[in-house]
Amino acid sequence: MKLTDLPTGRKARVSKIVLESTGLETKLREVGFSEGDEVEMLAHGPFGGRTLAVRLNRSIIALRGAEAAMIEVEEIS
């Protein structure tokens, strides 16, 4: 599933980063996203969830929906 599909309050593990631009991949990796990391969805923004807030490695990260859609995750039960 894509990170954008993760329900609020649920945790998942990053399984893959699928990007069309290497510049964006570099940005996401610099922020801390990498395969195997645990993320928790904190909030979907207003207006159709165009912005998201996630907890990643004890930091809170805000992402655009288009960026989060490029991150594939597996939900942790």
C-alpha positions in Angstrom: 0.0 0.0 0.0 1.1 3.6 -0.4 1.9 5.8 2.6 -1.1 8.0 1.6 -3.4 5.0 2.2 -2.2 4.3 5.8 -5.0 5.2 8.3 -4.3 7.7 11.0 -2.8 6.2 14.1 -1.5 3.0 12.3 2.1 2.0 11.9 3.8 0.5 8.9 7.3 -0.4 7.6 8.7 1.3 4.5 9.1 -1.4 1.8 10.0 0.5 -1.3 10.5 4.1 -2.5 9.3 4.4 -6.1 10.3 7.7 -7.6 10.4 9.3 -11.0 13.0 11.9 -9.9 16.3 11.1 -8.3 16.3 14.5 -6.7 13.1 13.7 -4.8 14.6 10.3 -3.8 17.6 12.1 -2.4 15.4 14.5 -0.5 13.3 11.7 1.1 16.4 9.7 2.0 18.1 12.8 3.6 15.0 13.3 5.7 15.4 9.7 6.9 13.1 7.5 4.7 14.7 4.2 3.8 13.5 0.6 3.4 12.8 -1.1 6.7 12.1 2.1 8.7 8.9 2.3 10.8 6.5 5.1 10.1 3.3 6.1 12.0 0.5 8.1 10.3 -0.3 11.1 12.6 -2.6 13.1 10.5 -4.1 13.6 7.0 -4.4 17.3 6.2 -7.6 19.0 5.2 -8.8 19.3 1.6 -8.5 15.7 0.6 -5.4 14.9 2.6 -3.0 16.8 0.4 -0.5 17.1 3.2 0.4 14.4 5.7 2.1 14.2 9.1 4.1 11.1 9.9 6.4 10.0 12.7 9.6 8.6 11.3 12.5 7.7 13.6 11.2 9.8 16.5 10.8 12.9 14.2 7.6 14.3 12.9 7.7 14.8 9.1 5.2 16.7 6.9 4.9 15.5 3.3 2.9 16.4 0.3 0.5 13.8 -0.8 2.3 13.3 -4.1 5.6 12.6 -2.2 3.9 10.2 0.2 2.3 8.3 -2.7 5.8 7.3 -3.9 6.5 5.5 -0.6 5.2 2.0 -0.4 4.7 0.5 3.1 3.5 -2.7 4.7 1.2 -2.2 7.7 2.4 -3.6 11.0 -0.3 -5.5 12.9 
